[in-house]
C-alpha cells in the first residue's frame, strides 16, 4: 500500500497494477472488466521472451516517472489439463513454472536449476491466490509456461507427470514473472481455459467462451485487487 497525506492525516491508497496479456483480444476483454482506473493493461506479446521484455519496459517506465506498479498480473486464455481444468474454467497460479527451460538428456528432461543455474518457478503471494480463488471460483494450481505449445497426448502426459499440480499451459506467465521479480514486484497469473492440453483440435477450441470467462473473472477480482496489501504475502 502507498500512504499519502490528505488534510493532515494519512490515508491508504491501492497499489498500481500492471496487467500483461499476450494479444490485443485478451487485453480488450480484460481492460473494460477490470474496474481499476489506475491499472494499466498491455498486450505484451506472445511467448516468454517478448512478454518479459514488454513487462520490464512498462515496469521501468512507471518507476522512472515516479508511479511504480505494486503488482503485475499475467492474464489470458490457456490450455487446460483435462479433467482437472475443463474448458471454460478459470485457473489461478499458485506457482508459475517454465516447463521447458532446461535440457533433454538420455534420462529425460532436466530443468535449468538442476544444471546449476537460473530459476524455473515463481510463486505468487499465497494470501492473494486464496482470495482470488474464493472471489472467482478459479482453481489454484501450477500454470506452466512453454515456448512450444503442446500438441500431442504424449507430451501432455509427460508435462503432467513432471508437474503433478499443473492445471494449465500458456506461453507468457514465466516471462512476466521474471520481469516482475527483477523489479521486486509481486506477480499473479489468471487464466481462462479455451482448449484441452494435448492433440490440437481447433474445432474443439472455445476461445470466445474463454475470453468471456476471463472478463468475468477480472471483474470479480477487482475488489480483491483494490484492497490488496502487498505486505500480506
C-alpha positions in Angstrom: 0.0 0.0 0.0 1.0 3.6 -0.6 0.5 6.0 2.3 -0.1 9.7 1.4 -1.1 12.8 3.3 -4.5 14.3 2.9 -5.6 17.3 5.1 -3.1 16.4 7.8 -3.9 12.7 8.0 -2.7 9.5 6.4 -4.9 7.5 4.1 -4.2 4.3 2.3 -4.5 4.0 -1.5 -4.4 0.9 -3.6 -1.2 -0.1 -5.3 -1.0 0.5 -9.1 -1.5 -2.7 -11.1 0.0 -3.7 -14.4 -1.9 -6.4 -16.3 0.0 -8.1 -19.1 -1.9 -10.1 -21.7 -0.4 -11.7 -24.8 -2.5 -10.3 -27.6 -4.9 -7.4 -28.1 -8.1 -9.5 -28.0 -7.2 -10.6 -24.4 -6.3 -7.0 -23.5 -9.7 -5.8 -24.9 -11.5 -8.4 -22.8 -9.7 -7.6 -19.6 -9.5 -3.8 -19.7 -13.2 -2.9 -19.5 -13.9 -5.6 -17.0 -11.2 -4.6 -14.5 -12.8 -1.7 -12.6 -9.5 -0.2 -11.6 -8.9 3.2 -13.2 -5.3 3.3 -12.1 -4.5 -0.1 -13.6 -2.6 -0.4 -17.0 -3.5 -3.3 -19.3 -1.0 -4.1 -22.1 -0.7 -6.6 -24.9 2.8 -7.7 -24.1 3.2 -10.1 -27.0 3.3 -13.9 -27.4 6.0 -16.1 -25.8 8.0 -15.7 -22.6 10.8 -13.6 -24.1 8.6 -10.8 -25.6 6.3 -10.9 -22.6 9.3 -10.4 -20.3 10.7 -7.5 -22.4 7.4 -5.7 -22.7 6.6 -6.1 -19.0 10.1 -5.0 -17.9 9.7 -1.9 -20.2 6.4 -1.0 -18.6 7.7 -1.5 -15.1 10.8 0.6 -15.7 8.9 3.4 -17.4 6.5 3.5 -14.4 9.3 3.6 -11.9 11.2 6.3 -13.8 8.0 8.5 -13.8 7.6 8.1 -10.0 4.5 5.9 -10.2 5.7 2.4 -9.8 3.5 -0.7 -10.1 2.9 -2.7 -6.9 1.6 -5.8 -8.6 1.9 -7.4 -12.0 -0.9 -9.7 -13.3 -0.4 -12.1 -16.2 -3.8 -12.7 -17.7 -5.2 -14.5 -20.7 -6.5 -17.7 -22.1 -4.7 -21.1 -21.9 -4.9 -24.8 -22.5 -6.2 -26.8 -19.5 -5.1 -30.2 -18.4 -8.1 -32.5 -18.5 -10.0 -33.4 -16.4 -8.6 -31.0 -13.8 -9.2 -27.8 -15.7 -12.1 -28.1 -18.2 -12.8 -25.7 -21.0 -14.4 -22.5 -19.7 -12.9 -22.8 -16.2 -10.6 -20.3 -14.5 -7.2 -21.1 -13.1 -5.1 -19.0 -10.7 -1.5 -19.9 -10.4 0.0 -20.9 -7.1 3.2 -21.4 -9.0 4.4 -20.1 -12.3 6.8 -22.6 -13.8 8.9 -22.6 -17.0 8.2 -26.2 -18.1 10.7 -26.4 -21.0 13.6 -24.3 -19.7 16.4 -26.9 -19.3 18.0 -29.7 -21.2 16.9 -33.0 -22.7 19.1 -35.9 -21.6 19.1 -39.7 -22.2 17.4 -40.0 -18.8 14.8 -37.4 -19.5 14.3 -33.6 -19.1 16.4 -31.7 -16.6 15.2 -28.2 -15.6 17.8 -25.4 -15.7 18.0 -25.4 -11.9 19.4 -28.9 -11.9 22.0 -27.8 -14.4 23.3 -25.4 -11.7 21.9 -22.0 -12.6 18.7 -19.9 -13.1 15.2 -20.4 -11.8 12.2 -22.1 -13.2 9.4 -21.2 -10.7 7.9 -18.1 -9.3 5.3 -18.2 -6.5 2.6 -15.6 -6.3 1.6 -14.3 -2.8 -0.3 -17.1 -1.1 -3.0 -14.9 0.5 -3.7 -13.2 -2.8 -4.1 -16.5 -4.6 -6.6 -17.7 -2.0 -8.6 -14.5 -2.2 -8.7 -14.6 -6.0 -9.8 -18.3 -5.9 -12.5 -17.5 -3.4 -13.8 -14.5 -5.4 -13.8 -16.1 -8.8 -14.1 -19.9 -8.2 -10.8 -20.3 -10.0 -8.9 -23.5 -9.3 -5.5 -22.9 -7.7 -2.6 -24.9 -9.2 0.6 -24.6 -11.3 0.4 -22.8 -14.6 3.2 -24.0 -16.9 4.9 -21.6 -19.3 6.1 -23.2 -22.6 7.8 -21.8 -25.7 6.3 -24.6 -27.8 2.6 -25.3 -27.3 1.8 -29.0 -26.5 0.2 -30.8 -29.5 0.3 -34.4 -28.5 -1.2 -36.6 -25.8 2.3 -38.0 -25.0 3.8 -34.6 -24.3 0.7 -33.6 -22.2 1.2 -36.7 -20.1 4.9 -36.0 -19.7 4.3 -32.5 -18.5 1.6 -33.6 -16.1 3.9 -36.3 -14.8 6.7 -33.8 -14.2 4.3 -31.3 -12.7 1.5 -33.1 -10.9 -0.2 -30.0 -9.7 -0.3 -28.4 -13.2 -3.7 -27.2 -14.3 -2.9 -25.1 -17.4 -0.3 -24.3 -20.0 0.3 -20.9 -21.6 3.3 -19.1 -23.1 3.8 -15.8 -21.2 3.5 -16.2 -17.4 7.0 -17.1 -16.6 8.4 -14.2 -18.7 6.1 -11.8 -17.0 7.1 -13.2 -13.6 10.8 -12.9 -14.4 10.4 -9.2 -15.2 8.3 -8.6 -12.1 11.0 -10.4 -10.0 13.7 -8.2 -11.4 11.8 -5.2 -10.1 11.0 -6.8 -6.8 7.3 -6.7 -7.7 4.8 -9.5 -6.8 3.1 -11.4 -9.6 -0.2 -13.1 -10.1 -1.4 -15.3 -13.1 -5.1 -15.8 -14.0 -6.1 -17.9 -17.0 -9.3 -19.0 -18.6 -9.2 -22.4 -20.3 -10.0 -22.3 -24.0 -9.0 -25.9 -25.0 -7.5 -29.1 -23.6 -3.8 -29.5 -23.5 -2.9 -32.2 -26.0 -3.7 -33.0 -29.6 -4.5 -29.8 -31.5 -8.2 -29.9 -32.4 -9.1 -26.3 -33.5 -12.7 -27.3 -33.8 -12.9 -28.0 -30.1 -11.4 -24.7 -29.0 -13.8 -22.3 -27.3 -11.9 -19.0 -27.5 -14.9 -16.8 -27.2 -16.2 -18.6 -24.1 -12.7 -18.4 -22.5 -12.5 -14.7 -23.2 -15.9 -14.2 -21.6 -14.8 -16.2 -18.6 -11.6 -14.2 -18.4 -13.5 -10.9 -18.4 -16.0 -12.2 -15.8 -13.1 -13.3 -13.6 -11.3 -10.0 -13.9 -14.5 -8.2 -12.9 -14.7 -10.4 -9.8 -11.1 -9.9 -8.7 -11.4 -6.1 -8.8 -12.5 -5.8 -5.2 -9.7 -8.1 -4.2 -7.0 -6.1 -6.0 -8.4 -2.8 -4.8 -8.0 -3.8 -1.2 -4.9 -6.0 -1.5 -1.9 -5.1 0.7 1.4 -6.2 -0.8 2.8 -6.8 2.7 0.2 -9.6 3.2 2.2 -12.3 1.5 
